[in-house]
Amino acid sequence: MPATVFARRWYALIALALCTLAIGLDSTVLSVALPTLAQDLGATTADLQWFTTSYLLVLAAALLPAGMLGDRYGRRRLLLIALVLFGTASVACAYAQTTGQLIAARAALGLGSAVIMALMGAVLTVLFDDEERPRALSVWVTANALGVPLGPLLGGWLLDNFHWGSVFLINLPLVVLGLIAVATLVPESHGDRRRRFDWLGVLLSASGLVALTYGIIEAGERGWSDPRALVTIAFGVFALGALVFWQRRAAAPLIDLELFRNRAFTGGTILATLAGFAFFGLLFALPQMFQAVGGHDALGVGLRLLPIIGGLLVGARLADRLAARIGARALIAAGLAVIAVALATGAVLDYTLFGAWITAAGVGLGLSMPPAMNAALGALTPERSGVGNAMVQSLRQVGSAIGVAVLGMAMNTTYRDALPVTAPDEVRDSVAAGVAVAGRLGDPALLGAVRDAFTDGTAVALLVAAGVAAVGVVLALILLPARTKPAKVLAESGV
């Protein structure tokens, strides 16, 4: 391979890493801003969930059509359009005046992120062969991981010194750099250009995901006996069931069901989804606990999230060394087991001992997430790289969205049930509202009750996430082959 071609591949990877870093920043910077948004915009717990979930839902719903469109019309072209949309939506988030405006802007941000994420993995699959891809994937995952500590730290500093909208404006320099890099370094590439667009599949997948998650959030707000919540959940399940039925009969289905005949792809996708459930659920719960219960400012919250990232980077480095020795199945199962034990321990340990168990949870994420994604992406051929990568990313984001909804519901329900019956109604809206009311009334007993109730809610959420990770251990041993055998992929220039 000529040196110039080899260098161009890795320079292109740097361009993709810049795009990933922008998305990683946006995914995590919001976590430290949630308490501030609850106060400045008067957001309830449901609003806070929708700030995260609206982004994740649109991201998950748009990934599959984005992958198909990239295969057909060109991946670099759509990447450039998506970066412009991402930058524009970031500005709209920064200057939102109401919770509704911020939710809408976050949804637009999710659309831009969907196209970027769907096409980055596809480009990696065709740019790098079987030998180069694990290293390239490690760079990609590391860039995404860097957004996790940088988001809370930079976001915390900005929140302490500037208006909360500044946490979204930090995307703009990375968007500009990404536009320049993609335009000059990333070659154009296509997949199956003859594939027709499955509009019915897009409609069923989007409506099913939105309805299911919205119903779960409403159940947490109104109770599981609420008719509207139950009807919405039932509609979501029906729509997703109809999607599976339609994909088996459509001439050009949105989802290539043949991909799931490969055990490595199926197992890797499902296990990456479960890891995403635990990860985003953790990022939703911990910042609120640190600020409401520990009394830390936004920068302090960001600093206290660093052990997760340190553990994740250590785990990813260990995974890179251990994968060839013990195989993906044992490695992913071990990582999920570490997550389960760490989260269950966190549910019963005193708040002051949080550093040890969240570090262990990060190690588990590093041991499980990159190998799971590599197992799935390694099973793809160039012709299926766009839609296949989009499927992996879509289900992973579904896990994240459902994780926020389910764990948020568990937290909210437990928090409300644990409050004294004499607590004002405003206190029940969110823990931030409860702390504010207690401070305004000068009632230390109410403040203690609010913090104890939210601690109970966080413990329940951690136990739910631990249970999901434990299920993942069993599924890893059942679904994954002992040794994955990636499909032969010849790296190409991308023409």
Salt bridges, closest charged atoms under 4 A:
ASP26 OD2 - ARG106 NH1 3.06
ASP71 OD1 - ARG75 NH2 2.65
ASP130 OD1 - ARG133 NH2 2.93
ASP192 OD1 - ARG194 NE 3.83
GLU218 OE1 - ARG222 NE 2.55
GLU218 OE1 - ARG228 NH2 2.99
GLU221 OE2 - ARG416 NH2 3.42
ASP256 OD2 - ARG384 NE 3.13
GLU258 OE1 - ARG261 NE 2.89
GLU426 OE1 - ARG440 NH2 3.28
